[in-house]
Amino acid sequence: MNYLLQPKKYRSLMTDAGSRAIMDKTIAFFEAIGKTKLTDDFHKKVWYKNFVDFIGREQIFAKLLTPGAYAGGDPDCRWDTARNNEYSELLAFYGSGYWYCFQVSILGLGPIWMSSNEGAKRKAAELLKKGAIFAFGLSERTHGADIYATETTLTPKGDGAWAANGEKYYIGNGNEARMVSTFGKVKDGTDDYVFFVTNYLNKAYELKKNVISHQQYVSNFALHDYPITEEDILSRGSHAWDCSLNTVNIGKFNIAPCSIAMAEHSFYEAITHAANRILYGKPVTDMPHVRGNFMEAWLRLIGMKLYQRRATDYFRNATPADRRYMLYNPTSKMKVTLQSEEVMNLLWDVIAAKGFEKDTYFFTATSEVRGPSKLEGTVHVNVQLIRKFMKNYFFNPKPYGKVKPELSPRDDLFIFNQGPARGLGTVQFHDYRPVFESFAGLPNVGIFMKQIEHFKALLEKAGPDKAQDADPTFSLPLGEMFSVVVYGQLILEQCELDAMDNDIVNQLFRFMVHDFSRFSLQIYGMENARDEQRTYCKDIMLIKPKGDSAQYDRVWAKYVAPLSGEYAMNE
């Protein structure tokens, strides 16, 4: 069985015909373009107008990004996180630029669907039907994503009129977005935060430049007394603030599928090249170190996909009383994106010079793969975020009902009503131990459980003091160790649901054990680590995974080696 995305044998997770048609039409669109033109457009930095025309003609963004209540009766319209994740993976499989157009449209629509402005919602739905794309005007050049310091202003002019002034930077789709959800402050004595809508066609909207050298358009635009009415205002005060962070929660979760897809397509190219290249009288894939790279790359890819699939269930089932997604989303963002970088490093070490060839998808991926980990908050920001959940995760579990796989064709309306963006320290989680115990018979899962217990003891008996907690050089690897536990938990939950081959599960946890050891070594070697902390880290480091050469060979022969020649994009 092939667990990777294979466009020419596509198996959608969606059960409805409308969703399958979206996926099939998109595959046909890209395969008809072919790899030659796709990579040529990438190198020439061609704005993907053909793609924007396609999604408009086929009403694809309209179907994917319009909640049913504003769909005018179209049964295929809904905001379905599982479907949007699947579509994101499909787009990035062909190029991250196409995914990016979708991603920033999602971000731009977030504050609109979260608002109480019914007119703006109806306008967005109508524009989606016409093929419009959207943008999220949050960041500024000087302050980046430090939205406390935003300098964009909305000044009252009387009779319900306002004037917007300021510059925005790093704004994807800002060149053609018909509605830009723009963040600023109200200059009426309140200094309230505010979201309002702008349009690139207005003469008061100055499109200054594309700030990156790419076929994507990541704009710098300026507003010069841009006229705003009450109809253009989406939210104000604390609601606007919450909309900004809650929109990022949505967009953040949509990043991992991009990373997964780039690694998947690159994997096909790499293993097909290596398996058919003869060096010293034998295929390159017969060399033990090469085979080891492919095995680890494939297992890491499988872990990425398993985690993201299970995390989706928690996001779609979220409620005000169940906000576990607040941990699982940033873990997806920082962990899956970094795993994709690891996969690409492993593959590039094998194919070497081939990875520089301009007519390969692989080269485009090497140019892009380090991007996702820097979007919607850096890795550092997201690691520090997930650390807020460590105490409750390990020491204060809460009973929850079993979260079932969620692939039903329905709107995920809670994500537009997530509530105040605070109180993270109060979020509780179900006990992580039962799912690990159900796989404890697998040697490497059992070993991983021992590492978890040492880590938990470190936190309980030798936790960071105030100085260490405030020092990112110490707190970041500690957060990384925590992320490995969360990552492993959701991987096992999905393995249980999928009845995953135990050979795969055990081999997958070989690298999980190694990763745990690597982060503990970082803390062990720090000058500010205390002796008792080093003792616990040493206990973690000295635990080694258990090898099983027969099992390793079975996984290689059954799942990995057959991927040579499994997929090649139309030329």
Phi, psi and omega per residue, in radians:
M1 nan 2.388 3.096
N2 -1.717 2.049 -3.125
Y3 -1.545 -0.109 -3.125
L4 -1.540 2.773 3.073
L5 -1.105 2.265 3.109
Q6 -2.314 1.693 -3.031
P7 -0.969 -0.605 -3.071
K8 -1.430 -0.104 3.018
K9 -2.333 0.829 -2.891
Y10 -1.155 2.323 3.080
R11 -2.153 1.804 3.140
S12 -1.370 2.552 3.008
L13 -1.331 -0.275 -3.111
M14 -1.395 2.459 -3.096
T15 -1.698 -0.274 -3.070
D16 -1.555 2.569 -3.063
A17 -1.111 -0.610 -3.123
G18 -1.102 -0.729 3.138
S19 -1.202 -0.724 3.125
R20 -1.098 -0.615 3.120
A21 -1.138 -0.670 3.094
I22 -1.045 -0.815 -3.121
M23 -1.144 -0.784 -3.099
D24 -1.127 -0.716 3.138
K25 -1.155 -0.647 -3.134
T26 -1.192 -0.738 3.073
I27 -1.050 -0.806 -3.135
A28 -1.069 -0.678 3.130
F29 -1.055 -0.859 -3.078
F30 -1.284 -0.685 3.141
E31 -1.175 -0.514 3.079
A32 -1.237 -0.616 3.062
I33 -1.121 -0.783 3.106
G34 1.491 2.731 -3.059
K35 -1.156 -0.587 -3.102
T36 -1.051 -0.887 -3.138
K37 -1.251 -0.624 -3.117
L38 -1.055 -0.836 -3.129
T39 -1.270 -0.577 3.108
D40 -1.133 -0.741 3.089
D41 -1.089 -0.645 3.115
F42 -1.084 -0.862 -3.079
H43 -1.184 -0.568 -3.126
K44 -1.536 -0.017 3.099
K45 1.019 0.815 -3.124
V46 -1.420 2.142 3.053
W47 -1.032 2.327 -2.973
Y48 -1.464 1.077 3.118
K49 -1.104 -0.600 3.126
N50 -1.072 -0.640 3.115
F51 -1.241 -0.755 3.120
V52 -1.065 -0.708 3.079
D53 -1.111 -0.710 -3.132
F54 -1.098 -0.851 -3.093
I55 -1.176 -0.481 3.058
G56 -1.286 -0.783 -3.133
R57 -1.059 -0.709 -3.091
E58 -1.626 0.040 3.104
Q59 1.047 0.587 -3.005
I60 -1.280 -0.893 3.105
F61 -1.105 -0.601 3.105
A62 -1.047 -0.736 -3.120
K63 -1.285 -0.644 -3.072
L64 -1.399 -0.489 -2.921
L65 -2.098 0.189 3.085
T66 -1.905 2.018 3.033
P67 -1.026 2.576 -3.047
G68 -0.947 -0.567 -3.093
A69 -1.140 -0.320 -3.117
Y70 -2.019 0.291 -2.994
A71 -1.589 -0.072 -3.133
G72 1.102 0.494 3.090
G73 1.583 -0.015 3.122
D74 -1.236 2.004 -3.070
P75 -1.210 -0.248 -3.117
D76 -1.565 -0.112 -3.109
C77 -1.513 2.247 3.013
R78 -2.977 2.779 3.009
W79 -1.798 1.725 -2.978
D80 -2.097 1.912 -3.054
T81 -1.043 -0.684 3.132
A82 -1.110 -0.758 3.136
R83 -1.189 -0.719 3.124
N84 -1.130 -0.659 3.058
N85 -1.095 -0.750 3.140
E86 -1.111 -0.730 -3.141
Y87 -1.182 -0.646 3.094
S88 -1.055 -0.755 3.123
E89 -1.090 -0.719 -3.129
L90 -1.137 -0.765 -3.140
L91 -1.099 -0.836 -3.093
A92 -1.189 -0.411 3.056
F93 -1.004 -0.546 3.125
Y94 -1.704 -0.380 3.097
G95 2.924 2.320 -3.078
S96 -1.165 -0.387 3.108
G97 -1.097 -0.692 3.138
Y98 -1.189 -0.718 3.050
W99 -1.055 -0.718 -3.071
Y100 -1.094 -0.679 3.096
C101 -1.032 -0.721 3.091
F102 -1.192 -0.779 -3.089
Q103 -1.037 -0.853 -3.074
V104 -1.326 -0.376 2.981
S105 -1.182 -0.712 3.055
I106 -1.008 -0.814 3.139
L107 -1.105 -0.742 -3.127
G108 -1.136 -0.572 -3.131
L109 -1.398 -0.367 -3.094
G110 -0.921 -0.986 -3.120
P111 -1.122 -0.414 3.113
I112 -1.260 -0.887 -3.127
W113 -1.222 -0.371 3.093
M114 -1.445 -0.219 -3.036
S115 -1.459 2.985 3.024
S116 -1.772 0.212 -3.117
N117 -1.491 1.631 -3.077
E118 -1.133 -0.607 3.114
G119 -1.085 -0.750 3.116
A120 -1.129 -0.645 3.123
K121 -1.143 -0.782 3.133
R122 -1.132 -0.655 3.104
K123 -1.119 -0.758 3.128
A124 -1.064 -0.750 3.141
A125 -1.092 -0.715 3.136
E126 -1.167 -0.742 3.117
L127 -1.133 -0.653 3.079
L128 -1.035 -0.718 3.112
K129 -1.090 -0.512 -3.131
K130 -1.528 0.019 3.073
G131 1.597 0.311 -3.105
A132 -1.246 2.724 2.975
I133 -1.998 2.868 -2.967
F134 -2.283 2.934 -3.106
A135 -2.552 2.788 -3.050
F136 -2.098 1.752 -3.042
G137 -1.562 1.291 -3.082
L138 -1.839 -0.960 -2.974
S139 -1.259 2.678 3.040
E140 -2.272 2.696 -2.996
R141 -1.050 -0.798 -3.062
T142 -1.281 -0.653 -2.983
H143 -1.858 -0.139 -3.088
G144 1.006 -2.241 -3.121
A145 -1.633 0.248 3.066
D146 -1.355 1.459 -2.994
I147 -1.296 -0.242 3.004
Y148 -1.003 -0.612 -2.984
A149 -1.723 0.246 -3.084
T150 -0.965 2.404 -3.096
E151 -1.867 -0.090 3.084
T152 -1.184 2.340 -3.028
T153 -2.170 2.677 3.038
L154 -2.198 1.954 -3.025
T155 -1.923 2.269 -3.138
P156 -1.208 2.458 3.112
K157 -2.024 -0.012 -3.128
G158 1.656 2.689 3.122
D159 0.980 0.644 3.077
G160 1.333 0.202 3.130
A161 -1.792 2.601 -3.129
W162 -2.415 2.768 3.041
A163 -2.168 2.219 3.135
A164 -1.769 2.363 3.103
N165 -2.431 2.557 3.112
G166 2.457 3.025 3.120
E167 -2.113 2.531 3.046
K168 -2.106 2.627 -2.995
Y169 -2.435 2.600 -3.102
Y170 1.142 0.686 -3.053
I171 -1.838 1.749 3.136
G172 -1.123 2.524 -3.123
N173 1.193 0.122 -3.094
G174 -1.112 -0.218 3.128
N175 -1.393 -0.440 -3.069
E176 -2.435 0.234 -3.092
A177 -1.306 2.191 -3.141
R178 -1.362 -0.412 3.017
M179 -2.357 2.045 3.079
V180 -1.891 1.947 3.089
S181 -1.280 1.841 -2.941
T182 -1.882 2.293 -3.069
F183 -1.771 2.388 3.098
G184 -2.806 -2.833 3.094
K185 -2.203 2.521 3.135
V186 -1.479 2.184 3.134
K187 -1.729 1.250 3.088
D188 -2.285 0.335 -3.100
G189 1.720 -0.239 -3.122
T190 -1.636 -0.522 -3.035
D191 1.051 0.470 3.110
D192 -1.092 2.547 2.919
Y193 -1.252 2.658 -3.111
V194 -2.655 2.528 2.928
F195 -1.957 2.288 3.060
F196 -2.425 2.895 -3.032
V197 -1.833 2.303 3.003
T198 -2.124 2.962 -3.060
N199 -2.425 2.296 -3.072
Y200 -1.102 -0.298 -3.105
L201 -1.417 -0.272 -3.118
N202 -1.235 2.423 -3.081
K203 -1.164 -0.315 3.105
A204 -1.474 -0.010 3.116
Y205 -1.784 1.911 -3.129
E206 -1.726 1.973 3.059
L207 -1.464 1.874 -2.983
K208 -1.470 -0.809 -3.114
K209 -3.044 2.928 2.915
N210 -1.580 2.114 -3.016
V211 -1.458 -0.105 3.108
I212 -2.130 2.826 3.096
S213 -1.728 1.561 -2.981
H214 -2.845 2.897 3.046
Q215 -1.304 -0.336 2.992
Q216 -1.223 2.737 3.051
Y217 -2.014 1.853 3.124
V218 -1.890 1.773 -2.824
S219 -1.572 2.740 2.800
N220 -1.973 2.062 3.093
F221 -2.252 2.737 3.137
A222 -2.215 2.536 3.070
L223 -1.899 2.238 -3.109
H224 -2.110 1.676 -3.063
D225 0.865 0.779 3.129
Y226 -1.116 2.182 -3.077
P227 -1.309 2.194 3.138
I228 -2.170 2.417 3.021
T229 -2.017 3.040 3.109
E230 -1.014 -0.504 3.140
E231 -1.158 -0.362 -3.096
D232 -1.637 -0.155 -3.080
I233 -1.537 2.180 -3.066
L234 -1.606 -0.791 -3.067
S235 -2.786 2.802 -3.081
R236 -2.574 2.665 3.081
G237 1.252 -2.481 -3.100
S238 -1.096 -0.525 3.118
H239 -1.115 -0.737 3.114
A240 -1.101 -0.736 3.104
W241 -1.036 -0.852 -3.137
D242 -1.097 -0.656 3.118
C243 -1.074 -0.650 -3.132
S244 -1.114 -0.843 -3.094
L245 -1.281 -0.646 -3.135
N246 -1.244 -0.542 3.027
T247 -1.152 -0.716 3.085
V248 -1.082 -0.624 3.070
N249 -0.998 -0.708 3.135
I250 -1.205 -0.885 -3.108
G251 -1.117 -0.638 -3.134
K252 -1.009 -0.709 -3.075
F253 -1.290 -0.281 -3.118
N254 -1.569 0.021 -3.084
I255 -1.461 -0.699 -3.086
A256 -0.966 -0.720 3.123
P257 -1.009 -0.538 3.087
C258 -1.117 -0.820 -3.141
S259 -1.098 -0.744 3.121
I260 -1.014 -0.821 -3.045
A261 -1.138 -0.735 3.126
M262 -1.059 -0.707 3.137
A263 -1.206 -0.650 -3.137
E264 -1.109 -0.912 -3.107
H265 -1.085 -0.703 3.121
S266 -1.123 -0.630 3.134
F267 -1.074 -0.775 3.124
Y268 -1.020 -0.833 -3.121
E269 -1.101 -0.728 -3.050
A270 -1.196 -0.809 -3.057
I271 -1.281 -0.569 3.090
T272 -1.157 -0.715 3.096
H273 -1.110 -0.851 -3.031
A274 -1.200 -0.689 -3.094
A275 -1.193 -0.394 -3.107
N276 -1.849 0.197 3.116
R277 -1.869 2.154 -3.104
I278 -1.743 2.105 3.055
L279 -2.246 2.320 -3.139
Y280 0.970 0.601 3.012
G281 1.476 0.139 3.123
K282 -2.598 2.744 3.115
P283 -1.039 2.522 -3.123
V284 -1.005 -0.602 -3.102
T285 -1.253 -0.097 3.023
D286 -1.422 -0.242 -3.117
M287 -1.337 2.255 -3.017
P288 -0.984 -0.723 -3.105
H289 -1.216 -0.589 3.100
V290 -1.196 -0.807 3.103
R291 -1.032 -0.686 3.117
G292 -1.079 -0.692 3.112
N293 -1.119 -0.768 3.128
F294 -1.156 -0.699 3.123
M295 -1.077 -0.849 -3.117
E296 -1.147 -0.708 3.125
A297 -1.063 -0.774 -3.126
W298 -1.148 -0.765 -3.127
L299 -1.128 -0.705 3.089
R300 -1.116 -0.682 3.085
L301 -1.069 -0.771 3.135
I302 -1.103 -0.714 3.090
G303 -1.068 -0.723 3.111
M304 -1.035 -0.791 -3.091
K305 -1.213 -0.695 3.136
L306 -1.127 -0.775 -3.137
Y307 -1.075 -0.861 -3.062
Q308 -1.094 -0.671 3.140
R309 -1.109 -0.762 -3.109
R310 -1.275 -0.672 3.115
A311 -1.075 -0.541 3.104
T312 -1.067 -0.676 3.123
D313 -1.032 -0.714 -3.114
Y314 -1.243 -0.612 3.104
F315 -1.179 -0.760 -3.097
R316 -1.246 -0.431 -3.132
N317 -1.712 0.134 -3.082
A318 -1.139 2.593 3.083
T319 -2.519 2.984 3.060
P320 -1.011 -0.447 3.138
A321 -1.618 -0.100 -3.133
D322 -2.415 1.627 -3.081
R323 -1.981 0.613 -3.137
R324 -1.078 -0.413 3.107
Y325 -1.025 -0.390 -3.120
M326 -1.128 -0.377 2.977
L327 -1.614 -0.778 -3.015
Y328 -1.207 -0.541 3.128
N329 -1.180 -0.912 3.115
P330 -1.157 -0.482 3.052
T331 -1.149 -0.716 3.043
S332 -1.018 -0.846 -3.066
K333 -1.055 -0.829 -3.048
M334 -1.504 -0.599 -3.015
K335 -1.412 -0.860 -3.098
V336 -1.153 -0.697 -3.131
T337 -1.133 -0.680 3.102
L338 -1.223 -0.605 3.088
Q339 -1.082 -0.652 3.129
S340 -1.118 -0.628 3.088
E341 -1.138 -0.688 3.080
E342 -1.077 -0.761 -3.137
V343 -1.064 -0.813 -3.118
M344 -1.118 -0.640 3.087
N345 -1.097 -0.758 3.135
L346 -1.089 -0.743 -3.119
L347 -1.227 -0.710 -3.089
W348 -1.195 -0.556 3.062
D349 -1.075 -0.442 3.126
V350 -1.504 -0.890 -2.977
I351 -1.510 -0.214 2.961
A352 0.848 -2.026 -3.016
A353 -1.064 -0.525 3.135
K354 -1.000 -0.545 -3.111
G355 -1.196 -0.179 3.115
F356 -1.668 -0.119 -3.041
E357 -1.242 2.284 -2.971
K358 -1.264 -0.290 -3.123
D359 -1.651 0.245 3.093
T360 -1.802 2.596 2.958
Y361 -1.131 -0.609 -3.079
F362 -0.917 -0.757 -3.112
F363 -1.130 -0.709 3.113
T364 -1.096 -0.649 -3.136
A365 -1.187 -0.678 3.117
T366 -1.108 -0.512 3.117
S367 -1.302 -0.404 -2.974
E368 -1.942 -0.390 -2.881
V369 -1.127 -0.431 3.129
R370 -1.501 0.003 3.121
G371 -1.302 -0.879 -3.032
P372 -0.959 -0.608 -3.119
S373 -1.187 -0.247 -3.129
K374 -1.731 -0.080 -3.097
L375 -1.597 2.687 3.106
E376 0.837 0.854 -3.125
G377 1.674 2.245 3.132
T378 -1.145 2.966 3.046
V379 -0.956 -0.760 -3.110
H380 -1.045 -0.777 3.135
V381 -1.074 -0.759 -3.091
N382 -1.279 -0.586 3.060
V383 -1.123 -0.771 3.136
Q384 -1.133 -0.564 3.086
L385 -1.138 -0.829 -3.071
I386 -1.222 -0.390 3.093
R387 -1.072 -0.442 3.141
K388 -1.087 -0.326 -3.050
F389 -1.733 -0.060 -2.992
M390 -1.053 -0.797 -3.042
K391 -1.062 -0.893 -3.129
N392 -1.176 -0.611 -3.120
Y393 -1.048 -0.819 -3.059
F394 -1.543 -0.570 -2.905
F395 -2.097 -0.029 -3.098
N396 -2.517 1.038 -3.115
P397 -1.198 2.798 -3.131
K398 -2.305 2.410 3.102
P399 -1.249 2.289 3.060
Y400 -2.243 2.719 2.954
G401 -1.217 2.740 -3.133
K402 -1.101 2.249 3.073
V403 -1.494 2.014 -3.094
K404 -1.460 2.778 3.054
P405 -0.975 2.327 -3.035
E406 -2.060 1.665 3.110
L407 -2.174 0.288 -3.100
S408 -1.202 2.526 -3.119
P409 -1.377 1.460 -3.122
R410 -2.518 2.831 3.058
D411 -1.264 2.488 3.026
D412 -1.719 1.317 -2.986
L413 -1.302 -0.395 3.137
F414 -1.040 -0.565 -3.093
I415 -1.138 -0.309 3.049
F416 -1.651 0.073 3.124
N417 -2.511 0.910 -3.046
Q418 -1.298 -0.261 3.131
G419 1.512 -2.975 -3.098
P420 -1.051 2.439 -3.120
A421 -1.513 1.066 3.136
R422 -2.656 -3.123 3.089
G423 1.336 0.464 -3.091
L424 -1.109 -0.583 -3.114
G425 -1.187 -0.197 3.128
T426 -1.629 -0.174 -3.113
V427 -1.195 2.299 3.127
Q428 -1.978 2.838 -3.031
F429 -2.299 2.757 3.040
H430 -1.292 2.771 -3.102
D431 -1.084 2.163 -3.099
Y432 -1.301 -0.321 -2.949
R433 -1.234 -0.679 -3.066
P434 -0.978 -0.724 -3.106
V435 -1.200 -0.619 3.063
F436 -1.146 -0.713 -3.133
E437 -1.116 -0.555 3.137
S438 -1.218 -0.317 3.097
F439 -1.955 0.219 -3.031
A440 -1.129 -0.322 3.104
G441 -1.237 -0.271 3.074
L442 -1.468 2.177 -2.981
P443 -0.904 -0.801 -3.040
N444 -1.326 -0.456 3.009
V445 -1.208 -0.733 3.091
G446 -1.047 -0.714 3.114
I447 -1.146 -0.740 3.119
F448 -1.059 -0.673 3.107
M449 -1.082 -0.656 3.085
K450 -1.118 -0.672 3.097
Q451 -1.123 -0.702 3.118
I452 -1.047 -0.755 -3.115
E453 -1.123 -0.671 3.069
H454 -1.139 -0.692 3.134
F455 -1.154 -0.749 3.109
K456 -1.076 -0.694 3.111
A457 -1.143 -0.660 3.078
L458 -1.021 -0.832 -3.123
L459 -1.104 -0.682 -3.031
E460 -1.377 -0.654 -2.990
K461 -1.937 -0.297 -3.110
A462 -2.536 0.700 -3.089
G463 -1.101 2.927 -3.107
P464 -1.146 2.456 3.023
D465 -1.414 -3.134 -3.053
K466 -1.072 -0.690 -3.129
A467 -1.154 -0.754 3.129
Q468 -1.168 -0.683 -3.118
D469 -1.108 -0.568 -3.129
A470 -1.509 -0.113 -3.079
D471 -1.758 1.895 -3.094
P472 -1.017 -0.512 -3.135
T473 -1.120 -0.437 3.084
F474 -1.657 -0.786 -3.014
S475 -1.259 -0.506 -3.117
L476 -1.157 -0.894 3.091
P477 -1.109 -0.515 3.056
L478 -1.110 -0.761 3.079
G479 -1.125 -0.627 3.093
E480 -1.101 -0.699 3.109
M481 -1.098 -0.743 3.083
F482 -1.058 -0.729 -3.108
S483 -1.090 -0.575 3.119
V484 -1.109 -0.658 3.123
V485 -1.152 -0.853 -3.138
V486 -1.066 -0.761 3.129
Y487 -1.038 -0.828 3.139
G488 -1.111 -0.667 -3.130
Q489 -1.066 -0.882 -3.085
L490 -1.246 -0.541 3.032
I491 -1.040 -0.812 -3.125
L492 -1.168 -0.634 3.093
E493 -1.057 -0.733 3.128
Q494 -1.263 -0.624 3.056
C495 -1.018 -0.717 3.128
E496 -1.111 -0.756 -3.140
L497 -1.167 -0.628 -3.094
D498 -1.546 -0.060 -3.021
A499 0.884 0.873 -3.085
M500 -1.111 2.477 3.088
D501 -0.936 2.172 -3.113
N502 -1.071 -0.459 3.067
D503 -1.054 -0.751 3.132
I504 -1.147 -0.791 -3.080
V505 -1.060 -0.816 -3.113
N506 -1.134 -0.732 3.112
Q507 -1.176 -0.634 3.125
L508 -1.077 -0.687 -3.113
F509 -1.342 -0.108 2.974
R510 -1.071 -0.843 -3.108
F511 -1.329 -0.429 3.072
M512 -1.127 -0.714 3.091
V513 -1.093 -0.763 3.112
H514 -1.059 -0.756 -3.122
D515 -1.095 -0.742 3.119
F516 -1.023 -0.787 -3.139
S517 -1.103 -0.687 -3.090
R518 -1.083 -0.768 -3.127
F519 -1.249 -0.594 3.104
S520 -1.181 -0.564 3.083
L521 -1.111 -0.641 3.123
Q522 -1.054 -0.770 3.130
I523 -1.205 -0.727 3.137
Y524 -0.961 -0.659 -3.058
G525 -1.524 0.043 -3.101
M526 -1.416 2.472 -3.109
E527 -1.129 -0.532 -3.067
N528 -1.626 0.096 3.067
A529 -1.292 2.440 3.103
R530 -1.464 2.780 -3.084
D531 -1.035 -0.737 -3.124
E532 -1.156 -0.540 3.072
Q533 -1.202 -0.711 3.100
R534 -1.086 -0.599 3.127
T535 -1.088 -0.809 3.130
Y536 -1.161 -0.705 3.115
C537 -1.112 -0.660 3.104
K538 -1.116 -0.687 3.098
D539 -1.066 -0.661 3.124
I540 -1.222 -0.789 -3.059
M541 -1.117 -0.641 -3.021
L542 -1.408 -0.034 3.055
I543 -1.497 2.105 -3.086
K544 -1.849 2.623 3.035
P545 -1.209 2.786 -3.135
K546 -1.723 2.187 3.102
G547 -1.390 2.660 3.087
D548 -2.642 1.611 -3.017
S549 -1.118 -0.617 3.129
A550 -1.154 -0.751 3.118
Q551 -1.135 -0.766 3.099
Y552 -0.962 -0.822 -3.133
D553 -1.142 -0.619 3.115
R554 -1.126 -0.780 -3.137
V555 -1.125 -0.743 3.116
W556 -1.037 -0.889 -3.034
A557 -1.207 -0.627 -3.046
K558 -1.481 -0.624 -2.974
Y559 -2.050 -0.612 -2.958
V560 -1.675 -0.930 -3.104
A561 -0.976 -0.675 -3.135
P562 -1.126 -0.165 -3.128
L563 -1.352 -0.200 3.006
S564 -1.122 2.110 3.140
G565 1.383 0.043 -3.100
E566 -1.165 -0.663 -3.136
Y567 -2.516 2.391 2.937
A568 -2.494 2.318 -3.137
M569 -1.191 2.555 3.062
N570 -0.975 2.436 3.137
E571 -1.359 nan nan
